[in-house]
Amino acid sequence: MQRYDYLIVGAGMVAANAVAGIREHDREGSIGILGEEPNGPVTRPALSKKLWTDPEFGYDKIWMQPEADDDNTTLHVDARVTQIDRKAKTVTLETGDSVGYGKLLLATGGAPVRLDMAESERVRYFRTVADYDYLRELAGQNLHVVVVGGSYIGTELAAALIQNGCRVTLVYPQAVLMSGMLPASLANRFHQTYLDHGVELLGGRKVESGSEADGKVTLDLDDGSRLEADAVVFGLGVKPCVELAENAGLEIDGGIVVDERLKTADDAIFAAGDVATYPDAILGRWHAEHVDNANQMGATVGHIMAGSDETYGHTPYFYSNVFDLAWKAVGTLDSRLDVIEDADGDAGVYYYLEEGRVKGVLLLNLDADRLDDARAVLADTSAQDETTLVGRIPRD
């Protein structure tokens, strides 16, 4: 039976950053990475963003290789873990093989939300490099692709495809695109931008079922209408992959519960990234499914597993880039909250308040160096209003 000093279940961005973090403190300890996909870690956000819009960002730049030039780090692909034995300190693979560990990191990420419609060559639940490769083959042929989902992945894919030679219909549940997250003025601008670029918007609609025949996909919508296309791609969000941890008796609350040192109730088991629910220093108990968290938390958990006494004190941001709209945010974006706008022209700051307390900050077309200002506003527990917020974060 193989045994590693550090065993990582999940071969995503957290894993790559954790390896780098471990190596800052332990140059010799053995590291094993077990990943379900047929490839190692990639910069997953590029699959719906830069690979489509930045001609200088080549396909070769997505690959992260934590095992490269490191004889003591081994990547195992197509390796699905089915069980954790906490007493024996082993995990069992789908093949029946067991792998032992000294310390275990659960970085299992999230799985796409799926409907009762099977995946195929023409039906994709977007998440992997293989999904990107398939969509890229469709680009430039003027084929009709339906994108289902009006949040991050759905809106990014619709923008990517319309800019790369596809006819695109975007199906989403709100009347106005992104109106569940963005204040009305910004959601309307977002919505109109898609129309201006030629995306057909079907708002207030959900997909109930679908079928394939004669090289086409037909979707049945909740209003009784039908929609035919050459392909359909679902971007309905993800749900944390917590089954392994749950079956091992670890606490789950929207994700695997960890403390400020990213440790579960088992001293030998840690969790990080999309799958972890952690105590954020500013936001409280938090769960973040975004790249900044994967990078920062991955590196920190690597340090901690290798002996550092630090805690995870970073409050992550999230972002999206579509057409000429680039936004970054920290905290909660919910359009049902009170929103104070400090915007002029193409750039602005949007503060989300609940009972006078700022719960989220969105920066539109502003540089990343304003993110610390946004975190400072969120950390301020005093009551806020328009007089205290407008002008607080510079827009130039």
Secondary structure, 3 states (H helix, E strand, C coil): CEEEEEEEECCCHHHHHHHHHHHHHCCCCCEEEECCCCCCCECHHHHCCHHHHCCCCCHHHHECCCCCCCCCEEEECCCCEEEEECCCCEEEECCCCEEEEEEEEECCCEEECCCCCCCCCCEEECCCHHHHHHHHHHCCCCCEEEEECCCHHHHHHHHHHHCCCCEEEEECCCCCCCCCCCCHHHHHHHHHHHHHCCCEEECCCCEEEEEEECCEEEEEECCCCEEEECEEEECCCEEECCHHHHHCCCCECCCEECCCCCECCCCCEEECHHHEEEEECCCEEEECCCHHHHHHHHHHHHHHHCCCCCCCCCCCCEEEEECCEEEEEEECCCCCCEEEEEEECCEEEEEEEECCEEEEEEEECCCHHHHHHHHHHHHCCCCCCHHHHCCCCCCC
